[in-house]
Amino acid sequence: MKTMDRGEETVICLEGRIDSNNAPDVEKEITGILHNLKNNRVSFDVEELSYISSAGLRVLMKIRKQLGYPIEIRNASRDLYDIFETTGFTELFTVKKAYRSITVDGMEVIGRGFFGTVYRIDEETIVKVYQGEDSIPMIENEKRMAQKAFLSGIPTAISYDIVKVGDNYGSVFELLNARSLNELVQSGEMPLKDIVTKYIDLLKQVHGITLPYGEFPSYRERYLDYLNVIAGYLTDAQTQKIRELLTDMPEEHTVVHGDVQMKNVMLVNKEPMLIDMDTLGLGNPVFELAGPYVTYKLFEEDEPGNSMKFLGLPKERVDELWDLIIDTYFDFRDAEEKRAITDRIALVGAIRFLYLIVTTDLKNSELGRKRIAHAASHIEELLKTVTMLSI
């Protein structure tokens, strides 16, 4: 019987058929595996199991009683899941269905993000493919958040399926004839100002929605957590100043998407709609605008050509896009007001960027080390003039 060790968890893989003829042997083998374990939790993978009889179910019941905690059963086929559900096993065990497998070979890539790639399956559906099995909790969280957002009046697409794509996993969305705003900027078929107007109208619609805490996390608290991670790259005085700026912010109930660069805004029947809802939270809009600031300004800074590689747009076009976004969102009274607000966004963006780099493998590369040093120097300079973060 094959087993897989995953840190503090041991996965026991059941295969073939389990019936009255072999159930005693299966029980004996599982018991032997459990005897050799230390404190690992146990789960079962039944992807290769074709059938289980009542005798096999009794074996699982004995194992559950022996372990004394709920057991997870993964990758159940439709037929197996029906057996577990009919016999009431889904009330006693956490039973997860097998993911449908698809291939993205030959599919059009409509966007690449930091954690995944978006493919167009057909005119009505897209799939966002994340890297690695560890992405499943992220996908499931995004699905939950999207459902909550939709019910709260936020224009968003809801994932209706999780699929397996090779060794990776993806989230499938129904988006009829959808195109991202980034694609529209690339094509030039719509004036940039008109695209930005749709984009800002959507942002202001989202920022006009307030929700109670509990359903969504606080962005202020999220950034305080970021600060704990990046403190080792800053001076004690800088860390303390940022902590004061964050704690001085009032808690706001304004909805913040958190990663609202234009690849995550789809135009569906001429109406903009958000995807990638796993970053949803509540807070001041400065946390929102820090996201596109990182995408459109900071990534290009130490890697010329990043904008073309990631967005398919030259730096000059991205600079123009960012200025239009800021000017349209705020309608500044004068240059001084624009500088003050942009500095606050830049500071929050630098904090976010530093956290992003130091929590990934990027930190070990030459480019990553350059970005870390540059982000820290931006924070140092901006802290000399920024006295508040709310906008």
Residue pairs with C-beta under 8 A, 6 or more apart in sequence:
1 12
1 13
1 14
1 15
1 26
1 29
1 30
1 33
2 12
2 13
2 15
3 10
3 11
3 12
3 13
3 33
4 10
4 11
4 13
4 45
5 11
5 40
8 39
8 40
8 41
9 40
9 41
9 42
9 43
10 33
10 37
10 40
10 41
10 42
10 43
11 42
11 43
11 44
11 45
11 74
12 30
12 33
12 42
12 43
12 44
12 45
13 44
13 45
13 46
13 47
13 48
14 26
14 44
14 45
14 46
14 48
14 49
14 52
15 48
15 49
16 48
16 49
16 50
17 49
17 50
17 51
17 52
18 26
18 49
18 51
18 52
18 53
18 55
18 56
18 59
19 51
19 52
19 53
19 55
19 56
20 53
20 55
23 53
23 55
23 56
23 58
23 59
26 56
26 59
27 59
27 62
27 63
30 59
30 63
31 63
31 66
34 42
34 63
34 66
34 67
41 69
42 63
42 67
42 71
43 71
43 72
43 73
43 74
44 60
44 71
44 72
44 73
44 74
45 74
45 75
46 52
46 73
46 74
46 75
46 76
46 77
46 80
47 74
47 75
47 77
47 98
49 77
49 80
50 77
51 79
51 80
52 80
52 83
54 87
57 83
57 87
57 89
60 71
60 73
60 89
60 93
61 92
63 71
64 70
64 71
64 92
64 93
70 92
70 93
70 94
71 93
71 94
72 93
72 94
72 95
72 96
73 84
73 89
73 93
73 94
73 95
73 96
74 96
75 96
75 97
75 98
75 99
76 84
76 95
76 96
76 97
76 98
77 97
77 98
78 97
78 98
81 90
81 95
81 97
83 89
84 90
84 93
84 95
85 95
89 95
99 162
99 163
99 164
99 169
100 161
100 163
100 164
101 163
101 164
101 165
102 121
102 127
102 163
102 164
102 165
102 170
103 165
103 166
104 119
104 127
104 129
104 165
104 170
107 119
107 120
107 121
108 119
108 120
109 117
109 118
109 119
110 118
110 119
110 120
110 126
110 179
110 180
110 183
111 117
111 118
111 180
111 182
111 263
112 118
112 263
112 310
113 128
113 263
113 264
113 276
114 356
115 130
115 131
115 135
115 138
116 128
116 129
116 130
116 131
116 135
116 170
117 128
117 129
118 126
118 127
118 128
118 129
118 263
118 275
119 126
119 127
119 128
119 129
120 126
121 127
121 172
123 176
123 177
124 174
124 175
124 176
124 177
125 172
125 173
125 174
125 175
126 172
126 173
126 175
126 178
127 163
127 165
127 170
127 171
127 172
127 173
128 170
128 171
128 173
128 275
128 276
129 165
129 168
129 169
129 170
130 138
130 139
130 168
130 169
130 170
130 171
131 168
132 167
132 168
132 169
133 167
133 168
133 169
135 168
135 169
136 162
136 169
138 278
139 159
139 162
139 169
139 170
139 171
140 162
141 278
142 159
142 171
142 276
142 277
142 278
143 158
143 159
143 162
143 171
145 216
145 277
145 278
145 280
146 156
146 157
146 158
146 159
146 277
147 158
148 215
148 216
148 280
149 156
149 255
149 274
149 277
149 280
150 156
150 158
152 209
152 211
152 215
152 255
153 209
154 206
154 209
154 255
154 274
155 202
155 205
155 271
155 272
155 273
155 274
156 273
156 274
156 275
156 277
157 173
157 174
157 175
157 178
157 266
157 268
157 273
157 274
157 275
158 173
159 171
159 172
159 173
160 172
160 173
160 174
161 171
161 172
162 169
162 170
162 171
162 172
163 169
163 170
163 171
163 172
164 170
173 275
175 266
175 268
175 273
175 275
176 268
176 269
177 268
177 269
178 266
178 267
178 268
178 273
179 266
179 267
180 262
180 263
180 264
180 265
180 266
180 267
181 195
181 198
181 199
181 262
181 263
181 265
181 266
181 267
181 272
182 261
182 262
182 263
182 265
182 311
182 312
182 313
184 190
184 195
184 267
185 192
185 195
185 262
185 313
185 317
185 321
186 311
186 312
186 313
192 320
192 321
192 324
193 324
195 262
196 321
196 324
196 325
196 328
197 328
198 267
198 272
199 262
199 265
199 272
199 325
200 325
200 328
200 329
201 272
202 265
202 272
202 274
203 260
203 285
203 288
203 329
204 329
206 255
206 256
206 257
206 274
207 254
207 255
207 256
207 285
207 288
209 254
209 255
210 252
210 253
210 254
210 255
210 282
211 253
211 255
211 282
212 253
213 251
213 253
213 282
216 255
216 280
216 281
216 282
217 281
217 282
218 251
218 281
218 282
218 283
219 256
219 258
219 281
219 282
219 283
219 284
219 287
220 246
220 247
220 249
220 251
220 283
220 284
220 287
222 281
222 283
222 287
223 246
223 287
223 348
223 351
223 352
224 243
224 246
224 247
226 351
226 352
226 355
227 239
227 242
227 243
227 246
227 351
229 355
229 358
229 359
230 351
230 354
230 355
230 358
231 239
233 354
233 358
233 372
233 376
234 242
234 376
234 379
238 379
238 380
238 383
241 383
242 351
242 379
242 383
245 347
245 386
245 387
245 388
245 389
246 389
248 388
248 389
249 283
249 284
249 388
249 389
249 390
250 390
251 282
251 283
252 282
252 283
252 284
252 390
253 282
254 282
254 283
254 284
254 285
255 280
255 282
256 280
256 281
256 282
256 283
256 284
256 285
256 287
256 288
257 264
257 274
257 276
257 277
257 279
257 280
257 288
257 291
258 279
258 280
258 281
258 287
258 288
258 291
259 276
259 279
259 291
260 274
260 288
260 291
260 292
261 291
261 292
261 295
261 296
262 292
262 321
263 311
264 274
264 275
264 276
265 272
265 273
265 274
265 275
266 272
266 273
266 274
266 275
267 273
281 287
284 389
284 390
284 391
285 391
286 344
286 345
286 348
286 389
286 390
286 391
287 348
289 325
289 326
289 329
289 345
289 349
289 391
290 345
290 348
290 349
290 351
290 352
291 349
291 352
292 322
292 325
293 322
293 345
293 346
293 348
293 349
294 349
294 352
294 353
294 356
295 310
295 311
296 307
296 311
296 318
296 319
296 321
296 322
296 325
297 322
297 346
297 349
298 349
298 350
298 353
298 371
298 375
299 306
299 307
299 310
300 306
300 307
300 315
300 318
301 371
301 374
302 367
302 370
302 371
302 374
303 367
304 315
307 313
307 314
307 315
307 317
307 318
308 314
308 315
311 318
313 321
326 338
326 341
326 342
326 345
327 338
330 337
330 338
330 341
330 391
332 338
332 341
341 391
343 382
343 385
343 386
344 386
344 388
344 389
344 390
344 391
345 391
346 378
346 382
347 378
347 379
347 382
347 383
347 386
347 389
348 389
350 375
350 378
350 379
350 382
351 379
353 371
353 375
354 372
354 375
354 376
354 379
356 362
357 363
357 368
357 371
357 372
357 375
358 372
360 368
361 368
362 368
362 371
363 369
363 372
